[in-house]
Amino acid sequence: MTVGSKDLRFGFDVDAIRDRYREERDKRLRPDGDDQYTELSGKFLHYNEDDPYAAPLARDPVERDVDVAIIGGGFSGLLAGARLQEVGIQDLCIVEAGGDFGGTWYWNRYPGAQCDVESYSYLPLLEETGFVPENRYSFTDEIFEYCQLIGRRFGLYDRTYFQTRARSLEWDEGLKRWRLRTSRGDDIRARFVINGLGTASRAKLPGIPGIEDFEGHSFHTSRWDYEYTGGGVNSPLTRLADKRVAIIGTGATAIQCIPRVAWAARHLHVFQRTPSTLGFRNNKETDVDWYRSQAPGWQDERRRAFADMLQGVPVADDLAETFDNRVNKNSQALRDLIAREAPKTPRETAFLVEVADHQIMNGIRQRVDDEVRDAATAEALKPWYRRMCKRPTFNDEFLACFNQDNVTLVDVSDAKGVERITPKGVVANGVEYEVDCIIYASGFEITSDFKRRMGFEIKGRGGKSLFDHWRGGLGSMKTLHGFSTRGFPNWFYIGVSQNAVGFNMTQMFDEQARHIAYVIAETQKRQGLTVEPSEAAQDAWVQEIRDTAVDATKFQMDCTPGYYNNEGNPGGGMTSGAYQGGINRFNEILSAWRSAGDLAGLEISRAE
Ligand code: NDP
């Protein structure tokens, strides 16, 4: 079998595609990497700290003891609250920055906001709540309402301090408790703490020169200003009819809100550095009879199948049909290719994987030609990189917007981004575009310094900072299963850590919440005061991660820059250092560990 070069058996020139990918990557690489983004402060601090959705709440500071304090009231915190109660732990409280539950779905209410994972797999606890999602893909308002429903169903409202931010967390060796101090002056002495702050909770802005000088209106998508735009998630933005609007960014968020702004604004300028891959959405209403006919245990099974499918494992036809069928077809195309070509070496197999990727990407690029009339605009909207270099997006309205007279695509790839912002507008490629409003769809801090993302200090035994302890990121931290770390007794972490990371974040959070609830309950059953991993158990887990690691450095470095590859710099990226055996395998490891019942690798101390 020929590997690469001018092998046209597949209908395209693999080398030519590789060359184009390299060119497109190189022109976007920036020496400042992640530092090109600014931490929100000064004039922009309100993008992270203000809550445009809730009236300010007045309350006195609280001083209290509690068994478990949960930081964050998004899906991680809600699931922790629910799973703790399942194992009999009622004495808990939640500290949440927003005015209600929801986390991501509380803050991200931009028009068109929708979850890219099907609701039947994404919305957790569906069997427990009996909730029927309206559509296969839920919009943000339904997800937010569902978070509220979970809050009510599990009695969490009375136990939550809203509009309250954690400011510091310190282990008190005398009390054998954590002292959680908040923005409200609270002093909460918690036996156990669960950190569930999510992966995209701090907005970021591009460090574009002059960004502070703009005299028009501006906001970040995670704090959508409906006061200014009018309308809602699914209703027309009525106040934009006389406005010239700029949107900076074309990631997963922008893809969803651009059509809504395009339909409403006098003019929309979309500033695009890297085009997204755009899959079909094909949303449809839930077939309620089908939904109600599911057998008990269906949701766990469905989530497992969804994760399998995304890893290329064949799933039953009826499941594949209701997922994004193309993902399944793409995996099938690869399996067919392998069966036909019968590769004999790992190199040959890797080549076929690449060919299948080019086939998918050719289809994605063809869709742009099919839907966008202006040839130059279509060309600029085509993504030239391997499919998993960037977060895939799904939308059926985005491309057609560029056929509207009031929409202009401004390609800023050659200049590595927008050049400058002036009091009147946005400068790109030497041209000033005057606008009334700039909307930053510039994403979140996902790979920046961990302390910066957390936003507060965590000090364990002997006053040691967690951020010093974990300095160097996922690749150098030590944990047991990603949840707990020696020297920080009774402290647990839900989120992206040394665990498996999947597209369906709530599948991940749910298993983590179950597991942590189990560990806390078992510690209490054993009259334990503290629980933490042994050094040996941490070492063994780190070794397991190394043993199962797939070296994706070459793939990553060939990619166009973004947070998946640490903006094109080796040794970072969202999931580097995480467990790579797959989310289902990881969950099996946890489940087997719990079934053994001996809390292997954890050390429990009791009162003398
Ligand atoms: P992203 O980080 O994905 O996108 C930011 C955008 O801003 C990119 O297009 C980036 O370009 C652009 N940008 C940054 N700096 C500049 C600059 N100087 N000039 C011009 N453009 C610039 O953020 P999103 O908010 O879109 O998405 C963040 C994450 O949120 C997603 O990856 C996803 O995980 C999550 N999300 C999930 C959804 C769901 O369905 N569950 C829906 C929406 C978002 P470039 O690509 O070149 O860096």
Residues whose N, C-alpha, C, O or C-beta is under 5 A from the ligand:
A	BS01	NDP	Q114 C115 D116 V117 A200 P206 I248 G249 T250 G251 A252 T253 A254 F271 R273 T274 R391 K416 G417 V418 A441 S442 G443 F444 P561
